[in-house]
């Protein structure tokens, strides 16, 4: 059995870890509230833009409209934007996204498609390159420092636009975690280029055959609107991911703090038993020695 000194050192070590996890939980909880408010506020605008682009894309199918809206007419090359975090200690936040990315990559490759991966976040890159190192074309990191801003989304959107204009892919999708609650995040895959066709019977989506009037000029409006929509959708993804990250981290650190407390109780109990056994042994030796005299 370990000595009393060993037990004391282990208890102090766990107590130090508990202080760290408790502090991380409090920090994550403080940041979660702001991130949740931002993600919730961005949803209506992003969804309205997505519905508008989907409806416009349906009316321009067949290559008659801008390539960013109507697509290239092919789906041979897919760009998969895998949005994770740069840091860990957040439960299953990163691994759930990477798991869906792996499943999607294998499914597309099984269909004979070419898949390229744009990793947003170090954790996604580090996990994916074990199996798909050759598919990763670029990694974008250090977004949201010190605070997530619209410029971070513009950085990602600019790179995606550059690749699309160079003809490097036909279809672009993003995989991220949509925030539902501090304990629940939903892994979501959203197609960005071209916008997916509107769902049949969707109340918030105009009919595919809706007629649009452009003022002053169709080309001028779409030239500004389409890249802006891409940036808005990516910004929404980053906001949802930020809220999901802090929610998952808060939950993970809360569990870690409770587990540390349970471990301290077990170690304290074992130390007390060891001390009691040591005292009993010493008493027996003293009594035995006295009887021998």
Steps between C-alpha positions, in 0.01 A plus 500: 500500500634851420639705785313788664734748329409353161129536574546862609693585183234340281220684681680833459555427132131422442400808699718717276341345192155557647576870547601527133193319368272707723658822373468384138135416559432849635680666208313285246168579668573872483594484131212267416233760573644754258570237233146362531349846460708565188414165344128544571498854361674391177265213418198692358714711268711206382193279445322775304807545279529125453132470402532786252811351339338157482195644325710706259720198433195291411390763247849514345560126471650391173797734495302809405604701807824583684720196563502572873121468499424243231812291547746369243259240366713220647555341840822309440716696743376575853653745744426406860551777755551329837453760773640397838686676782868572552482366855385188678363429849149537362350153515385352171474835319790446258475123467131508402571742214799298381298179518236648268774635271657154471163345423426762234844472338475122475146519360600752232813307405294181475288682239813582300517866605817693567503649851706795618503606864538853632563463873390790719661430835804299610309212658319411179823509303691289754234228511422488129857484378538158659273353231459775237824698503504513120151654487579799723580796276529773766452574869372827646565550871494765772153630418310680773799634687444692716137513384313350208431768238347526154850542361581141602218375279618725216843338523354152449250613235773678301703178483195297394416758231859496375491122463159507329603764248812296424276201422639285779161358605137472389311466830590642841353385832579574862479271804457660841317469831169685527435621853185374670589513870803484724471121502379443144667593172376372165754406234383671180608486137396801291560549128630846417582493127271473314211564741285186536155497345223615736314225680158424364225647716736712709293787630786744534638427154353665192394272219774396262326674214469834676563807288757754620547856383847649536564870544721658382672208324483123545871440442609778732273387785590132475872579469480661844234277654645157422844545665328676789267204549797261506666711768177521701455123494861441609465762773192318626696173500778658706251647747316169539831322548615751761183458705517121464868498602443696821190297584687174449802627691287617793329160519832313471670709768200461730526122466876514551457709816247252641723204411794669673287547812404132496863400459605720793238329717623153399865590557417656838315185602790281390746725684295480822482122472874485443561724802266288714674182389839655579386608850349155568823333392706722729267428794527126441878523492507699825262255676690201368828651617355573848373144536834361393674693778 
